[in-house]
C-alpha cells in the first residue's frame, strides 16, 4: 500500500512539474477569486452587523419619541381637564348671573348696567374658555393620532428586532452545536496538532503543518487524511454550513521552482489539497467549499522564533452556518 502511494505521489509530482504556465495562471486566478469571495463574506458580515446596529438605534430613538409623546399627552390631558373644570365654573356663574338679572330687572338702572357688564364679561370669558377648550381638544386629538401611529410603528419595529434576536440566538445555538459535533468527530486529535475555536459566529478548526504535511510539501499525510475524512463525513450531514479552507505559512521565503515558487503557491496548493480530500471522502456539494491561500500575511504568532513560525504554518478550516433567514428579514426591512 505504501509503495502504491509513493508511486502515485511520484506520478502526480512528475505531472505537476510538466504543467504549462497556463495552469499556473489558472491557479493564480482561482486564488484571486477566493480572495474576492473571502472579502465578500467579510463585507456581508460587516453589513449585517451595521444593519443590525442601525435597526437597534432606530428602535431606541423611536422608543424615546414614543415616551415623549406619552408625557405630552398626559400633560395635555391634565390641561384639558383643568380647562373643563374652569368652563363648568364659568358656566355656573353665567347661569347665576342670568337668574340675578331676572330678579333685578326692576332694580336701579345703575345696578342693572353693572349686572349687564358683568354678564357681558362672563360671556366673553366663557367664549375664551370655550375656544381654548376646543383648541386643547384638537391638539389632544392630534397628539393621540401621532401617539397611535408611533405605537403601531414601535410594535412593528419591536417585532422585527425580536425576529432578528431570535435568529441570531438560533445562529449562536447552531454554532455551539456545530462546534460540539466537530469536537466529538475529531476526539483524540484536539490539542495534538489540532485546535477548535468558536469566534465571530463561526467555528475555526486549525491544523498544524505537522498534522497534515511534510515541510515544503502540499501532499497530505495519512494521519491528516484520517482527520479530514472524519471532518468531511460530519460536514456531509450538515448541509447548512459553508466551508472555507485557508492555507498559512511562516515568513521564511520558499525559493522553489516548478509548481511551488513561493509561500503563496504553497499555501494555495495546501488549501486545495485539503478541499480535494474532504470532497473526495464525502458526498458534499463542492460549491459549499472555498480554498484560499494566505501566504505569510495572517500570522498568529511572531515569526522571530522557531516556535512562532511553527504556529504560523497551519491550515484553518472555517465553518460558517448559512444566514438566509437573517438576510431575508434585512431585505424586507
C-alpha positions as CSV (number, residue, x, y, z in Angstrom):
1,X,0.0,0.0,0.0
2,X,2.8,2.4,0.9
3,X,4.6,1.6,-2.4
4,X,1.4,2.4,-4.3
5,X,1.0,5.7,-2.5
6,X,4.7,6.5,-3.2
7,X,4.3,5.7,-6.9
8,X,1.1,7.8,-7.1
9,X,2.7,10.8,-5.4
10,X,5.8,10.5,-7.6
11,X,3.5,10.4,-10.7
12,X,1.5,13.4,-9.5
13,X,4.7,15.4,-8.8
14,X,6.0,14.5,-12.3
15,X,2.8,15.6,-13.9
16,X,2.7,18.9,-11.9
17,X,6.3,19.6,-12.9
18,X,5.2,19.4,-16.5
19,X,2.2,21.7,-16.1
20,X,2.5,24.7,-18.5
21,X,2.3,28.3,-17.4
22,X,-1.4,28.4,-18.3
23,X,-2.1,26.0,-15.4
24,X,-0.2,28.3,-13.0
25,X,-2.2,31.3,-14.2
26,X,-5.4,29.3,-13.7
27,X,-4.4,28.5,-10.1
28,X,-3.5,32.1,-9.6
29,X,-6.9,33.2,-10.9
30,X,-8.6,30.8,-8.6
31,X,-6.7,32.3,-5.7
32,X,-7.8,35.8,-6.6
33,X,-11.4,34.6,-6.9
34,X,-11.1,33.0,-3.4
35,X,-9.8,36.3,-2.1
36,X,-12.6,38.2,-3.6
37,X,-15.1,35.7,-2.2
38,X,-13.5,36.0,1.3
39,X,-13.7,39.8,1.0
40,X,-17.3,39.5,0.0
41,X,-18.1,37.3,3.0
42,X,-16.3,39.8,5.3
43,X,-18.2,42.6,3.7
44,X,-21.5,40.8,4.1
45,X,-20.7,40.1,7.8
46,X,-19.8,43.8,8.3
47,X,-23.0,45.0,6.5
48,X,-25.1,42.5,8.6
49,X,-23.6,43.9,11.8
50,X,-24.1,47.6,10.6
51,X,-27.7,46.9,9.6
52,X,-28.5,45.3,12.9
53,X,-26.8,48.2,14.9
54,X,-28.7,50.8,12.7
55,X,-32.0,49.0,13.3
56,X,-31.4,48.8,17.0
57,X,-30.5,52.6,17.2
58,X,-33.7,53.4,15.1
59,X,-35.7,51.3,17.5
60,X,-34.2,53.1,20.6
61,X,-34.9,56.5,19.0
62,X,-38.5,55.5,18.2
63,X,-38.9,54.4,21.8
64,X,-37.7,57.7,23.1
65,X,-40.1,59.6,20.8
66,X,-42.9,57.4,22.0
67,X,-42.1,58.2,25.7
68,X,-42.1,61.9,24.9
69,X,-45.5,61.7,23.1
70,X,-46.9,59.8,26.1
71,X,-45.6,62.5,28.5
72,X,-47.0,65.3,26.3
73,X,-50.3,63.5,26.1
74,X,-50.5,63.2,29.8
75,X,-49.8,66.9,30.3
76,X,-52.4,67.9,27.6
77,X,-54.9,65.7,29.3
78,X,-54.3,67.4,32.6
79,X,-54.7,70.8,30.9
80,X,-57.8,69.7,29.2
81,X,-59.4,68.6,32.5
82,X,-58.4,71.9,34.1
83,X,-60.0,73.9,31.3
84,X,-63.1,71.7,31.5
85,X,-63.5,72.5,35.3
86,X,-63.0,76.2,34.6
87,X,-65.5,76.1,31.9
88,X,-68.1,74.4,34.2
89,X,-67.5,77.1,36.9
90,X,-67.9,80.0,34.4
91,X,-71.0,78.4,33.0
92,X,-72.4,78.1,36.5
93,X,-71.6,81.8,37.1
94,X,-73.2,82.7,33.9
95,X,-76.4,80.9,34.8
96,X,-76.4,82.5,38.2
97,X,-76.0,86.0,36.7
98,X,-78.9,85.3,34.3
99,X,-81.0,84.4,37.3
100,X,-79.9,87.5,39.2
101,X,-80.5,89.6,36.1
102,X,-84.1,88.5,36.0
103,X,-84.5,89.3,39.7
104,X,-83.0,92.8,39.4
105,X,-84.7,93.9,36.2
106,X,-86.9,96.1,38.3
107,X,-84.0,97.4,40.3
108,X,-81.9,100.6,39.9
109,X,-80.6,101.4,36.4
110,X,-77.0,101.5,37.8
111,X,-77.2,98.1,39.2
112,X,-78.8,96.8,36.0
113,X,-76.0,98.3,33.9
114,X,-73.3,96.8,36.3
115,X,-75.0,93.5,36.1
116,X,-75.2,93.7,32.3
117,X,-71.5,94.5,32.2
118,X,-70.7,91.5,34.4
119,X,-72.9,89.4,32.2
120,X,-71.0,90.5,29.1
121,X,-67.7,89.9,30.8
122,X,-68.8,86.4,31.8
123,X,-69.9,85.8,28.2
124,X,-66.6,86.9,26.9
125,X,-64.7,84.8,29.4
126,X,-66.9,81.9,28.6
127,X,-66.2,82.2,24.9
128,X,-62.5,82.4,25.5
129,X,-62.6,79.3,27.7
130,X,-64.7,77.6,25.0
131,X,-62.2,78.5,22.3
132,X,-59.3,77.3,24.5
133,X,-61.2,74.1,25.2
134,X,-61.8,73.5,21.5
135,X,-58.1,74.2,20.7
136,X,-56.9,71.9,23.5
137,X,-59.3,69.1,22.3
138,X,-58.0,69.5,18.7
139,X,-54.3,69.4,19.9
140,X,-55.1,66.5,22.2
141,X,-56.7,64.6,19.2
142,X,-53.6,65.3,17.0
143,X,-51.3,64.1,19.8
144,X,-53.3,61.0,20.2
145,X,-53.2,60.2,16.5
146,X,-49.4,60.7,16.5
147,X,-49.2,58.5,19.6
148,X,-51.2,55.7,17.9
149,X,-49.1,55.9,14.8
150,X,-45.8,55.8,16.7
151,X,-47.1,53.0,18.9
152,X,-48.0,51.0,15.7
153,X,-44.6,51.6,14.2
154,X,-42.9,50.8,17.5
155,X,-44.7,47.5,17.7
156,X,-43.8,46.7,14.1
157,X,-40.1,47.5,14.7
158,X,-40.1,45.7,18.0
159,X,-41.4,42.6,16.2
160,X,-38.6,42.9,13.6
161,X,-36.0,43.3,16.4
162,X,-37.5,40.2,18.2
163,X,-37.2,38.2,15.0
164,X,-33.6,39.3,14.5
165,X,-32.7,38.5,18.0
166,X,-34.4,35.1,17.7
167,X,-32.5,34.3,14.5
168,X,-29.2,35.5,16.0
169,X,-29.8,33.3,19.1
170,X,-30.7,30.4,16.8
171,X,-27.4,31.0,14.8
172,X,-25.4,31.1,18.1
173,X,-27.0,27.8,19.2
174,X,-26.3,26.3,15.8
175,X,-22.6,27.4,16.0
176,X,-22.3,26.0,19.5
177,X,-23.9,22.7,18.4
178,X,-21.6,22.6,15.3
179,X,-18.5,23.1,17.5
180,X,-19.6,20.3,19.8
181,X,-20.1,18.0,16.8
182,X,-16.7,18.8,15.4
183,X,-15.1,18.1,18.8
184,X,-16.9,14.8,19.0
185,X,-15.9,13.8,15.5
186,X,-12.3,14.7,16.0
187,X,-12.0,13.4,19.5
188,X,-8.4,12.4,20.2
189,X,-6.8,14.9,17.7
190,X,-7.7,18.1,19.6
191,X,-4.6,19.6,21.3
192,X,-2.5,17.2,19.3
193,X,-1.8,19.5,16.4
194,X,-5.5,20.4,16.1
195,X,-7.4,23.2,17.9
196,X,-11.1,24.0,17.7
197,X,-12.3,27.6,18.5
198,X,-15.6,29.5,18.2
199,X,-15.5,33.2,17.4
200,X,-17.3,35.8,15.2
201,X,-20.2,33.4,14.8
202,X,-18.0,30.7,13.2
203,X,-16.1,27.6,14.1
204,X,-12.4,27.6,13.4
205,X,-10.6,24.2,13.0
206,X,-6.9,24.9,12.9
207,X,-4.4,22.1,11.9
208,X,-0.7,22.4,12.4
209,X,1.6,21.7,9.5
210,X,2.9,18.6,11.3
211,X,-0.5,17.0,11.3
212,X,-1.0,17.3,7.5
213,X,2.2,18.0,5.6
214,X,5.9,17.5,5.4
215,X,7.9,20.6,5.3
216,X,7.6,22.4,1.9
217,X,5.0,19.8,0.7
218,X,1.3,20.0,-0.1
219,X,0.7,16.2,-0.1
220,X,-1.4,15.4,2.9
221,X,0.0,12.6,5.2
222,X,-2.0,9.5,6.2
223,X,-2.8,10.9,9.7
224,X,-4.0,14.2,8.2
225,X,-6.2,12.3,5.7
226,X,-7.8,10.5,8.6
227,X,-8.7,13.8,10.3
228,X,-10.1,15.3,7.1
229,X,-12.1,12.2,6.2
230,X,-13.8,12.4,9.6
231,X,-14.5,16.1,9.2
232,X,-15.8,15.5,5.6
233,X,-18.3,12.9,6.9
234,X,-19.5,15.3,9.5
235,X,-19.9,18.2,7.1
236,X,-21.7,16.0,4.7
237,X,-24.6,15.7,7.2
238,X,-24.7,19.4,8.0
239,X,-25.7,20.9,4.7
240,X,-26.4,24.4,6.1
241,X,-22.7,25.0,6.8
242,X,-20.3,26.6,4.3
243,X,-16.6,25.7,4.5
244,X,-13.6,28.0,3.8
245,X,-10.1,26.4,3.8
246,X,-7.2,28.7,4.3
247,X,-3.5,27.8,3.9
248,X,-1.0,29.8,6.0
249,X,2.8,29.8,6.1
250,X,5.6,31.4,8.0
251,X,7.7,34.2,6.6
252,X,10.7,32.1,5.6
253,X,11.0,32.5,1.8
254,X,10.3,29.5,-0.4
255,X,12.6,29.8,-3.3
256,X,11.3,26.9,-5.3
257,X,10.8,26.1,-9.0
258,X,8.1,24.4,-11.0
259,X,4.7,24.5,-9.3
260,X,5.8,25.9,-5.9
261,X,7.8,29.1,-6.4
262,X,6.9,30.9,-3.1
263,X,4.8,30.8,0.0
264,X,1.8,32.0,-1.9
265,X,1.9,28.9,-4.1
266,X,2.5,26.6,-1.1
267,X,-0.5,28.0,0.9
268,X,-2.8,27.8,-2.1
269,X,-1.8,24.2,-3.0
270,X,-2.2,23.1,0.6
271,X,-5.7,24.6,0.9
272,X,-6.6,23.0,-2.4
273,X,-5.3,19.6,-1.3
274,X,-7.4,19.7,1.9
275,X,-10.5,20.6,-0.1
276,X,-10.0,17.7,-2.5
277,X,-9.6,15.2,0.3
278,X,-12.8,16.5,2.1
279,X,-14.8,16.3,-1.2
280,X,-13.3,13.0,-2.2
281,X,-14.1,11.4,1.1
282,X,-17.7,12.6,1.4
283,X,-20.8,13.5,-0.7
284,X,-20.6,17.2,0.0
285,X,-21.6,19.6,-2.7
286,X,-18.3,21.2,-3.9
287,X,-19.9,24.6,-4.1
288,X,-20.0,24.7,-0.3
289,X,-16.2,24.8,-0.1
290,X,-13.7,27.5,-0.9
291,X,-9.9,27.1,-1.0
292,X,-7.7,30.2,-0.3
293,X,-4.0,30.7,0.2
294,X,-3.0,33.5,2.6
295,X,0.8,33.0,2.5
296,X,2.5,34.6,5.5
297,X,0.1,37.6,5.7
298,X,-2.0,36.4,8.6
299,X,0.4,35.2,11.4
300,X,-0.9,34.2,14.8
301,X,2.5,34.3,16.4
302,X,5.8,36.1,16.0
303,X,7.9,34.8,13.1
304,X,11.1,35.8,15.0
305,X,11.2,32.5,16.8
306,X,11.1,28.9,15.7
307,X,8.1,28.2,18.0
308,X,6.2,31.2,16.5
309,X,6.9,30.1,12.9
310,X,5.7,26.6,13.7
311,X,2.4,28.0,14.9
312,X,2.0,30.1,11.8
313,X,2.5,27.1,9.5
314,X,-1.1,25.9,9.7
315,X,-4.3,25.2,7.8
316,X,-7.5,26.7,9.0
317,X,-10.9,25.2,8.2
318,X,-13.6,27.9,8.9
319,X,-17.2,26.7,9.2
320,X,-19.9,29.2,8.7
321,X,-23.7,28.5,9.2
322,X,-25.8,29.9,6.5
323,X,-27.8,33.1,7.4
324,X,-30.5,33.0,4.7
325,X,-33.3,33.9,7.2
326,X,-31.5,36.9,8.6
327,X,-30.7,38.2,5.1
328,X,-34.4,37.9,4.1
329,X,-35.5,39.9,7.1
330,X,-33.0,42.7,6.4
331,X,-34.0,42.8,2.8
332,X,-37.7,43.3,3.7
333,X,-36.9,46.0,6.2
